[in-house]
């Protein structure tokens, strides 16, 4: 009927019309990559069945869930729409892996599995590499796959959004391996120009981060050198946490980034709110304060909270404050951290892992959010020796990513597995509940469930 959306848009029809043996597609998100590539496999097996041949396709996905979706939301969906006879089944595939499959009466099939280099060896099927750029080691996977498609009658399809430069997908899409590959690039703008009903402005706002937009929707290969260590989405998700309830004596972990002049000194207090989640109880930011004043602030934190562990920047000028803090509060509760490259990476990974797993809540006041975002985005990474990333942070008038490092120190302190019971007597003396805090535990439980 007039006005109905077409079954296939022109960019999808162009892709399907290309019968090249080696074919790659760099497509924007939300443009139907899985729909189109699984349709090509379905049409191929149906043609083979009609000619009394057998055609077999294997989809190598980045996860079991993606593999299942490729079959249920792709191949099986197409076969049902066409009215073809088929059987949908799951079969064990090497050790604990599972293959999701549609099988036709003549023996042709399309199956999908979670890819590993070792699982690719020994196959003799047409292959679809789904989201190839996002496979953990796509070069190792590629080396395992090349012999699989050595037979001239087999086809290889590589399809993905970009994931930085220098990987195998980037190489395929930029030079086509010396012209071996037929390549198709479809940005969100290309797809919309071909009639795909998407609101580009709305999607750009939802992406939030310019790098996310460029990579996921405009098919840009971004250089990993100088890339932000924490993504904008990860930071915003943590900042969306509700304000904390009244403090009721739970264990806290403290990170303190020390500075004498120029940079900021920052104390971050993270409370264990249950379920492996840490939440920012408070963040103190100082500029130009003496070591005595900074240590006085730490003393106040130790009196206010049930502190399980403190991690303090001991690099350079931090040596004396760490020693004094240990004298006052004990060397088992206060640990100094020398900012070597390895130590910085370990702390930064602890912070990043918590943000990615939504196990770090940062309910800062609205007036402070911009500064926190700037600090958390200030740390960049670039490739180092042995592919280990190096972390860098430019110094500006706002400091030297000091809030980032205070939070990273606190996350590292929380990973020390401190025996909290050792401080129960302190907690009982310091936190007898006041009348106005009787509902504190109930509100804390509500925060846990957020």
MIRO-526393 format. One record per residue (C-alpha): residue number from 1; residue in one letter; z, x negated, y negated. Coordinates in steps of 0.25 Angstrom, whole numbers, padded with zeros to 4 digits, m for minus. Each point is the difference from the previous one (the first is absolute). Layout:
// residues N
ATOM_NUM_a_Z_X_Y .
...
// end
This chain:
// residues 450
ATOM_1_x_0000_0000_0000 .
ATOM_2_x_m0003_m0004_m0014 .
ATOM_3_x_0012_m0008_m0007 .
ATOM_4_x_0006_m0004_0014 .
ATOM_5_x_0003_m0015_0001 .
ATOM_6_x_m0009_m0007_0009 .
ATOM_7_x_0004_m0005_0014 .
ATOM_8_x_m0004_m0014_m0004 .
ATOM_9_x_m0002_m0006_m0013 .
ATOM_10_x_m0011_m0009_m0003 .
ATOM_11_x_0008_m0013_0001 .
ATOM_12_x_0004_0004_0014 .
ATOM_13_x_m0014_0004_0004 .
ATOM_14_x_m0005_m0014_m0005 .
ATOM_15_x_0011_m0006_0009 .
ATOM_16_x_m0004_0008_0012 .
ATOM_17_x_m0015_m0002_m0002 .
ATOM_18_x_0003_m0016_0001 .
ATOM_19_x_m0002_m0003_0015 .
ATOM_20_x_0002_m0015_m0002 .
ATOM_21_x_0008_m0007_0012 .
ATOM_22_x_0009_m0007_m0010 .
ATOM_23_x_0005_0010_m0011 .
ATOM_24_x_0012_m0001_m0010 .
ATOM_25_x_0005_0010_m0010 .
ATOM_26_x_0010_m0003_m0012 .
ATOM_27_x_0004_0014_m0004 .
ATOM_28_x_0010_0006_m0010 .
ATOM_29_x_0012_0008_0005 .
ATOM_30_x_m0002_0015_0002 .
ATOM_31_x_m0015_m0001_0002 .
ATOM_32_x_m0001_0003_0015 .
ATOM_33_x_m0001_m0014_0007 .
ATOM_34_x_0006_0005_0013 .
ATOM_35_x_m0007_0013_0000 .
ATOM_36_x_m0014_m0007_m0002 .
ATOM_37_x_0002_m0012_0010 .
ATOM_38_x_0006_0009_0011 .
ATOM_39_x_m0012_0010_m0002 .
ATOM_40_x_m0010_m0012_0002 .
ATOM_41_x_0007_m0003_0013 .
ATOM_42_x_0000_0015_0004 .
ATOM_43_x_m0015_0002_m0003 .
ATOM_44_x_m0003_m0013_0008 .
ATOM_45_x_0008_0004_0013 .
ATOM_46_x_m0007_0014_m0001 .
ATOM_47_x_m0013_m0006_m0001 .
ATOM_48_x_0003_m0009_0012 .
ATOM_49_x_0005_0012_0008 .
ATOM_50_x_m0013_0008_m0003 .
ATOM_51_x_m0008_m0012_0006 .
ATOM_52_x_0009_m0002_0012 .
ATOM_53_x_0005_m0013_m0005 .
ATOM_54_x_0015_m0004_m0003 .
ATOM_55_x_0004_m0005_m0013 .
ATOM_56_x_0014_m0005_m0003 .
ATOM_57_x_0007_m0002_m0013 .
ATOM_58_x_0014_m0007_m0003 .
ATOM_59_x_0007_0002_m0013 .
ATOM_60_x_0010_m0011_m0004 .
ATOM_61_x_0010_0005_m0009 .
ATOM_62_x_0011_m0006_m0008 .
ATOM_63_x_0011_0009_0007 .
ATOM_64_x_0002_0010_0011 .
ATOM_65_x_0001_0011_m0010 .
ATOM_66_x_m0014_m0004_m0006 .
ATOM_67_x_m0006_m0001_0014 .
ATOM_68_x_0005_0014_0003 .
ATOM_69_x_m0005_0006_m0013 .
ATOM_70_x_m0014_m0007_0002 .
ATOM_71_x_m0001_0008_0013 .
ATOM_72_x_0007_0014_m0004 .
ATOM_73_x_m0005_0000_m0014 .
ATOM_74_x_m0013_m0007_0002 .
ATOM_75_x_m0007_0000_0014 .
ATOM_76_x_0006_0012_0006 .
ATOM_77_x_m0002_0008_m0013 .
ATOM_78_x_m0015_m0003_0000 .
ATOM_79_x_m0002_0003_0014 .
ATOM_80_x_0007_0014_m0001 .
ATOM_81_x_m0008_0003_m0013 .
ATOM_82_x_m0013_m0003_0008 .
ATOM_83_x_0005_0008_0012 .
ATOM_84_x_m0002_m0012_0010 .
ATOM_85_x_0008_0000_0013 .
ATOM_86_x_0011_m0012_0000 .
ATOM_87_x_0014_m0003_0005 .
ATOM_88_x_0010_m0006_m0009 .
ATOM_89_x_0010_m0009_0007 .
ATOM_90_x_0010_m0011_m0002 .
ATOM_91_x_0000_m0012_0010 .
ATOM_92_x_0008_m0012_0001 .
ATOM_93_x_m0007_m0013_m0005 .
ATOM_94_x_0006_m0013_0003 .
ATOM_95_x_0015_m0001_0000 .
ATOM_96_x_0007_0010_m0009 .
ATOM_97_x_m0013_0003_m0008 .
ATOM_98_x_m0006_0014_0001 .
ATOM_99_x_m0015_0004_m0002 .
ATOM_100_x_m0003_0013_m0006 .
ATOM_101_x_m0014_0005_0005 .
ATOM_102_x_m0011_0011_0001 .
ATOM_103_x_m0008_m0001_0012 .
ATOM_104_x_m0013_0008_0003 .
ATOM_105_x_m0005_0005_0013 .
ATOM_106_x_m0010_m0011_0002 .
ATOM_107_x_0010_m0011_m0001 .
ATOM_108_x_m0002_m0004_m0015 .
ATOM_109_x_0013_m0001_m0008 .
ATOM_110_x_0006_m0003_m0013 .
ATOM_111_x_0014_m0006_0000 .
ATOM_112_x_0009_m0006_m0011 .
ATOM_113_x_0011_m0010_0002 .
ATOM_114_x_0009_m0009_m0009 .
ATOM_115_x_m0007_m0013_m0001 .
ATOM_116_x_0005_m0014_0004 .
ATOM_117_x_m0009_m0012_0002 .
ATOM_118_x_0004_0000_0015 .
ATOM_119_x_m0003_0015_0002 .
ATOM_120_x_m0014_m0003_m0005 .
ATOM_121_x_m0004_m0010_0011 .
ATOM_122_x_m0007_0006_0012 .
ATOM_123_x_m0006_0012_m0007 .
ATOM_124_x_m0015_0003_0001 .
ATOM_125_x_m0001_0012_m0009 .
ATOM_126_x_m0005_0003_m0014 .
ATOM_127_x_0011_m0003_m0010 .
ATOM_128_x_0005_0006_m0013 .
ATOM_129_x_0010_m0008_m0007 .
ATOM_130_x_0008_0010_m0008 .
ATOM_131_x_0007_m0005_m0013 .
ATOM_132_x_m0004_m0014_0004 .
ATOM_133_x_0005_m0007_m0012 .
ATOM_134_x_0014_0005_0003 .
ATOM_135_x_0001_m0005_0014 .
ATOM_136_x_0011_m0011_0001 .
ATOM_137_x_m0009_m0011_0003 .
ATOM_138_x_m0014_0004_m0001 .
ATOM_139_x_m0006_m0013_0002 .
ATOM_140_x_0006_m0002_0014 .
ATOM_141_x_m0004_0014_0003 .
ATOM_142_x_m0014_m0003_m0004 .
ATOM_143_x_m0001_m0013_0009 .
ATOM_144_x_0004_0009_0012 .
ATOM_145_x_m0010_0011_m0003 .
ATOM_146_x_m0013_m0008_m0002 .
ATOM_147_x_m0002_m0003_0015 .
ATOM_148_x_0003_0015_0002 .
ATOM_149_x_m0013_0005_m0008 .
ATOM_150_x_m0009_m0012_0005 .
ATOM_151_x_m0008_0010_0008 .
ATOM_152_x_m0012_0004_m0009 .
ATOM_153_x_0002_0015_0003 .
ATOM_154_x_0014_0001_m0005 .
ATOM_155_x_0003_0003_m0015 .
ATOM_156_x_0011_m0005_m0009 .
ATOM_157_x_0006_0008_m0012 .
ATOM_158_x_0010_m0006_m0009 .
ATOM_159_x_0006_0010_m0011 .
ATOM_160_x_0011_m0002_m0009 .
ATOM_161_x_0006_0000_m0014 .
ATOM_162_x_0002_m0014_m0006 .
ATOM_163_x_0013_m0008_0002 .
ATOM_164_x_m0002_m0013_m0008 .
ATOM_165_x_m0010_m0011_0000 .
ATOM_166_x_m0002_m0011_0011 .
ATOM_167_x_0002_0009_0012 .
ATOM_168_x_m0011_0004_0010 .
ATOM_169_x_m0003_0013_m0006 .
ATOM_170_x_m0002_m0007_m0013 .
ATOM_171_x_m0010_m0010_0006 .
ATOM_172_x_m0008_0011_0007 .
ATOM_173_x_m0001_0009_m0013 .
ATOM_174_x_m0004_m0012_m0009 .
ATOM_175_x_m0010_m0008_0008 .
ATOM_176_x_m0002_0009_0012 .
ATOM_177_x_0001_m0012_0009 .
ATOM_178_x_m0013_m0006_m0005 .
ATOM_179_x_m0007_0014_0000 .
ATOM_180_x_0005_0004_0014 .
ATOM_181_x_0007_0013_m0005 .
ATOM_182_x_m0006_0012_m0007 .
ATOM_183_x_0010_0003_m0011 .
ATOM_184_x_0004_0013_m0006 .
ATOM_185_x_0010_0001_m0012 .
ATOM_186_x_0005_0013_m0006 .
ATOM_187_x_0009_0001_m0011 .
ATOM_188_x_0007_0013_m0004 .
ATOM_189_x_m0010_0000_m0012 .
ATOM_190_x_m0011_m0001_0010 .
ATOM_191_x_0005_0011_0009 .
ATOM_192_x_0003_0010_m0012 .
ATOM_193_x_m0014_m0003_m0005 .
ATOM_194_x_m0005_0004_0013 .
ATOM_195_x_0007_0014_m0001 .
ATOM_196_x_0014_m0003_0007 .
ATOM_197_x_0010_0009_m0007 .
ATOM_198_x_0011_m0010_m0005 .
ATOM_199_x_0007_0000_m0014 .
ATOM_200_x_m0002_m0015_m0003 .
ATOM_201_x_0010_0000_m0012 .
ATOM_202_x_0011_0007_0009 .
ATOM_203_x_m0002_m0010_0011 .
ATOM_204_x_0001_m0012_m0010 .
ATOM_205_x_0013_0006_m0006 .
ATOM_206_x_0005_0002_0014 .
ATOM_207_x_m0003_m0015_0004 .
ATOM_208_x_0009_m0004_m0012 .
ATOM_209_x_m0003_m0015_0002 .
ATOM_210_x_m0013_m0006_m0005 .
ATOM_211_x_m0002_m0009_0011 .
ATOM_212_x_0003_0011_0010 .
ATOM_213_x_m0011_0008_m0007 .
ATOM_214_x_m0010_m0011_0000 .
ATOM_215_x_0002_m0004_0015 .
ATOM_216_x_0002_0014_0006 .
ATOM_217_x_m0010_0008_m0008 .
ATOM_218_x_m0010_m0010_m0006 .
ATOM_219_x_m0001_m0009_0012 .
ATOM_220_x_0004_m0012_m0008 .
ATOM_221_x_0003_m0013_0008 .
ATOM_222_x_0012_m0005_m0008 .
ATOM_223_x_0004_m0015_0001 .
ATOM_224_x_0014_m0001_0006 .
ATOM_225_x_0003_m0012_m0009 .
ATOM_226_x_0009_0005_m0011 .
ATOM_227_x_0002_0014_0006 .
ATOM_228_x_0013_0007_m0002 .
ATOM_229_x_0011_m0002_0011 .
ATOM_230_x_0005_0014_m0002 .
ATOM_231_x_m0010_0012_m0001 .
ATOM_232_x_0001_0010_m0011 .
ATOM_233_x_0002_0011_0009 .
ATOM_234_x_0011_m0006_0008 .
ATOM_235_x_0008_m0003_m0013 .
ATOM_236_x_m0002_0014_m0006 .
ATOM_237_x_0004_0007_0013 .
ATOM_238_x_0013_m0008_m0001 .
ATOM_239_x_0002_0004_m0014 .
ATOM_240_x_m0002_0015_0003 .
ATOM_241_x_0014_0000_0007 .
ATOM_242_x_0011_0010_m0006 .
ATOM_243_x_0012_m0006_m0008 .
ATOM_244_x_0011_m0005_0008 .
ATOM_245_x_0012_0009_0003 .
ATOM_246_x_0014_m0005_m0003 .
ATOM_247_x_0004_m0013_0007 .
ATOM_248_x_0009_0002_0012 .
ATOM_249_x_0003_m0014_0005 .
ATOM_250_x_m0012_m0003_0009 .
ATOM_251_x_m0004_m0014_0002 .
ATOM_252_x_m0009_m0006_m0011 .
ATOM_253_x_m0008_m0013_0000 .
ATOM_254_x_m0002_m0008_m0013 .
ATOM_255_x_m0011_m0009_m0005 .
ATOM_256_x_0001_m0008_m0012 .
ATOM_257_x_m0011_m0008_m0007 .
ATOM_258_x_0006_m0011_m0009 .
ATOM_259_x_m0006_m0005_m0013 .
ATOM_260_x_0006_m0008_m0012 .
ATOM_261_x_m0011_0002_m0010 .
ATOM_262_x_m0013_0007_m0002 .
ATOM_263_x_0000_0008_0013 .
ATOM_264_x_0008_0012_0004 .
ATOM_265_x_0013_0000_0008 .
ATOM_266_x_0000_0012_0009 .
ATOM_267_x_0010_0006_0010 .
ATOM_268_x_m0005_0010_0010 .
ATOM_269_x_0010_0008_0008 .
ATOM_270_x_m0006_0007_0012 .
ATOM_271_x_0008_0010_0008 .
ATOM_272_x_m0001_0003_0014 .
ATOM_273_x_m0002_0015_0000 .
ATOM_274_x_m0002_0002_0015 .
ATOM_275_x_m0012_0000_0009 .
ATOM_276_x_m0004_m0014_m0003 .
ATOM_277_x_m0003_0004_m0014 .
ATOM_278_x_0005_m0008_m0013 .
ATOM_279_x_0001_0006_m0013 .
ATOM_280_x_0001_m0006_m0014 .
ATOM_281_x_0014_0003_m0005 .
ATOM_282_x_m0002_m0008_m0013 .
ATOM_283_x_m0007_m0011_m0006 .
ATOM_284_x_0005_m0009_m0011 .
ATOM_285_x_m0009_m0008_m0009 .
ATOM_286_x_0005_m0011_m0009 .
ATOM_287_x_m0007_m0010_m0009 .
ATOM_288_x_0006_m0012_m0006 .
ATOM_289_x_0014_0003_0005 .
ATOM_290_x_0009_m0012_0004 .
ATOM_291_x_0003_m0003_0015 .
ATOM_292_x_0014_0004_m0003 .
ATOM_293_x_m0005_0014_m0005 .
ATOM_294_x_m0009_0001_0012 .
ATOM_295_x_0011_m0003_0010 .
ATOM_296_x_0009_0010_m0007 .
ATOM_297_x_m0011_0011_0002 .
ATOM_298_x_0000_m0004_0015 .
ATOM_299_x_0015_0001_0000 .
ATOM_300_x_m0001_0014_m0005 .
ATOM_301_x_m0010_0004_0011 .
ATOM_302_x_0009_m0006_0011 .
ATOM_303_x_0012_0008_m0005 .
ATOM_304_x_m0009_0013_m0002 .
ATOM_305_x_m0007_0000_0014 .
ATOM_306_x_0003_m0003_0014 .
ATOM_307_x_m0009_m0013_0000 .
ATOM_308_x_m0004_m0005_0014 .
ATOM_309_x_m0009_m0011_m0004 .
ATOM_310_x_m0004_m0007_m0013 .
ATOM_311_x_m0013_m0009_m0001 .
ATOM_312_x_m0001_m0008_m0012 .
ATOM_313_x_m0012_m0009_m0005 .
ATOM_314_x_0006_m0014_0002 .
ATOM_315_x_m0012_m0007_m0005 .
ATOM_316_x_0002_m0011_m0011 .
ATOM_317_x_0010_0006_m0010 .
ATOM_318_x_0005_0010_0010 .
ATOM_319_x_0008_m0010_0008 .
ATOM_320_x_0013_0001_m0009 .
ATOM_321_x_0000_0015_0000 .
ATOM_322_x_m0002_0001_0015 .
ATOM_323_x_0012_m0009_0002 .
ATOM_324_x_0009_0007_m0010 .
ATOM_325_x_m0004_0014_0006 .
ATOM_326_x_0003_m0006_0014 .
ATOM_327_x_0014_m0005_m0005 .
ATOM_328_x_0003_0014_m0006 .
ATOM_329_x_m0005_0009_0011 .
ATOM_330_x_m0002_m0008_0013 .
ATOM_331_x_m0011_m0008_0006 .
ATOM_332_x_m0002_0010_0011 .
ATOM_333_x_m0003_0011_m0010 .
ATOM_334_x_m0008_m0009_m0010 .
ATOM_335_x_m0012_m0008_0004 .
ATOM_336_x_m0009_m0009_m0008 .
ATOM_337_x_m0015_0000_0001 .
ATOM_338_x_m0009_m0011_m0003 .
ATOM_339_x_m0013_0005_m0005 .
ATOM_340_x_m0009_m0008_0009 .
ATOM_341_x_m0014_0005_0004 .
ATOM_342_x_0005_0005_0013 .
ATOM_343_x_0012_0006_m0005 .
ATOM_344_x_m0007_0008_m0011 .
ATOM_345_x_m0010_0005_0011 .
ATOM_346_x_0011_0004_0009 .
ATOM_347_x_0007_0008_m0011 .
ATOM_348_x_m0013_0006_m0005 .
ATOM_349_x_m0004_0005_0014 .
ATOM_350_x_0014_0006_0001 .
ATOM_351_x_m0003_0008_m0013 .
ATOM_352_x_m0014_0004_0004 .
ATOM_353_x_0004_0004_0014 .
ATOM_354_x_0010_0010_m0006 .
ATOM_355_x_m0009_0006_m0010 .
ATOM_356_x_m0011_0002_0010 .
ATOM_357_x_0009_0007_0009 .
ATOM_358_x_0006_0008_m0011 .
ATOM_359_x_0014_m0006_0003 .
ATOM_360_x_0003_m0004_m0014 .
ATOM_361_x_0002_0010_m0011 .
ATOM_362_x_0000_m0004_m0015 .
ATOM_363_x_0005_0011_m0008 .
ATOM_364_x_0000_m0007_m0014 .
ATOM_365_x_0001_0007_m0013 .
ATOM_366_x_m0013_0004_m0006 .
ATOM_367_x_0002_m0009_m0012 .
ATOM_368_x_0000_m0012_0010 .
ATOM_369_x_m0011_0004_0009 .
ATOM_370_x_m0011_m0007_m0007 .
ATOM_371_x_0007_m0013_0000 .
ATOM_372_x_0004_0001_0015 .
ATOM_373_x_m0015_0003_0003 .
ATOM_374_x_m0005_m0012_m0008 .
ATOM_375_x_0010_m0009_0007 .
ATOM_376_x_m0003_0005_0014 .
ATOM_377_x_m0015_m0002_m0003 .
ATOM_378_x_0001_m0013_m0006 .
ATOM_379_x_0001_m0008_0013 .
ATOM_380_x_m0014_m0004_0005 .
ATOM_381_x_m0004_m0006_0013 .
ATOM_382_x_m0011_m0010_0003 .
ATOM_383_x_m0004_m0006_0013 .
ATOM_384_x_0008_m0013_0004 .
ATOM_385_x_0000_m0010_0011 .
ATOM_386_x_m0002_0006_0014 .
ATOM_387_x_m0003_0014_m0006 .
ATOM_388_x_0014_0001_m0005 .
ATOM_389_x_0000_0007_m0014 .
ATOM_390_x_0006_m0007_m0012 .
ATOM_391_x_0008_0008_m0010 .
ATOM_392_x_m0002_m0002_m0015 .
ATOM_393_x_0005_0007_m0012 .
ATOM_394_x_m0004_m0002_m0014 .
ATOM_395_x_0011_m0002_m0010 .
ATOM_396_x_m0001_0009_m0013 .
ATOM_397_x_0009_0005_m0010 .
ATOM_398_x_0006_0010_0010 .
ATOM_399_x_0004_m0011_0009 .
ATOM_400_x_m0005_m0006_0013 .
ATOM_401_x_0000_0012_0010 .
ATOM_402_x_0015_0000_m0001 .
ATOM_403_x_0003_0014_0005 .
ATOM_404_x_m0009_m0002_0012 .
ATOM_405_x_0008_m0012_0004 .
ATOM_406_x_0013_0006_m0002 .
ATOM_407_x_m0005_0012_0009 .
ATOM_408_x_m0005_m0010_0010 .
ATOM_409_x_0013_m0008_0001 .
ATOM_410_x_0007_0013_0002 .
ATOM_411_x_m0009_0004_0011 .
ATOM_412_x_0001_m0013_0006 .
ATOM_413_x_0016_0001_m0001 .
ATOM_414_x_m0001_0013_0008 .
ATOM_415_x_m0007_m0007_0011 .
ATOM_416_x_0011_m0009_0002 .
ATOM_417_x_0007_0010_0010 .
ATOM_418_x_0014_m0002_m0007 .
ATOM_419_x_0012_0005_0007 .
ATOM_420_x_0004_0011_m0010 .
ATOM_421_x_0013_0004_0007 .
ATOM_422_x_0005_m0013_m0005 .
ATOM_423_x_0002_0006_m0014 .
ATOM_424_x_0006_0014_0004 .
ATOM_425_x_0013_m0004_m0006 .
ATOM_426_x_m0006_m0003_m0013 .
ATOM_427_x_m0008_0014_0001 .
ATOM_428_x_0013_0008_0002 .
ATOM_429_x_0007_m0007_m0011 .
ATOM_430_x_m0012_0002_m0010 .
ATOM_431_x_m0006_0013_0003 .
ATOM_432_x_0011_0011_0001 .
ATOM_433_x_m0008_0013_m0003 .
ATOM_434_x_0002_0006_m0013 .
ATOM_435_x_0000_0015_m0002 .
ATOM_436_x_m0013_m0001_m0008 .
ATOM_437_x_m0007_m0007_0012 .
ATOM_438_x_0004_0009_0011 .
ATOM_439_x_m0014_0005_0002 .
ATOM_440_x_m0005_m0015_0000 .
ATOM_441_x_m0002_m0001_0015 .
ATOM_442_x_m0008_0013_0001 .
ATOM_443_x_m0009_m0004_m0011 .
ATOM_444_x_m0002_m0014_0007 .
ATOM_445_x_m0003_0007_0012 .
ATOM_446_x_m0011_0008_m0007 .
ATOM_447_x_m0005_m0013_m0006 .
ATOM_448_x_m0001_m0005_0014 .
ATOM_449_x_m0009_0011_0004 .
ATOM_450_x_m0010_m0002_m0011 .
// end
